Amino acid sequence: MAKENEKRPLWYVMLLFLSVLPIVVWFVAFQRLPIGDDGTMRFLMTVFPFYVFGVIAMAYYVYPSRREVAWILLALAWLSYLSLAALIWLAPPA
């Protein structure tokens, strides 16, 4: 139980902050949807920022007690960014 009261290191908090910054690119990606009326893609693009904020918040919350899970969640967020880039910039235009 003592581990739950530990503080997170500043470098880890800064890493989480840097992991949230690519959401700014989301606004550009939302404007460049390759398929105009595809409801699934619009839904994924709308939910994506909430998903990333949730994953980063969970990584922040679990770091003191489960560091491995926190690193996995952080890696999952970055892999999601890569998949978003592949969805937007590698897909052929409509």
Buried (B, 14 or more C-beta within 10 A) or exposed (E): EEEEEEEBEEEBEEEBEEBBEBBEEBEEBBEEBBEEEEEEBBEBBEEBBEEBEEBBEBBBBBBBEBEEBBEBBBEBBEEBBEEBEEBBEEEEEE
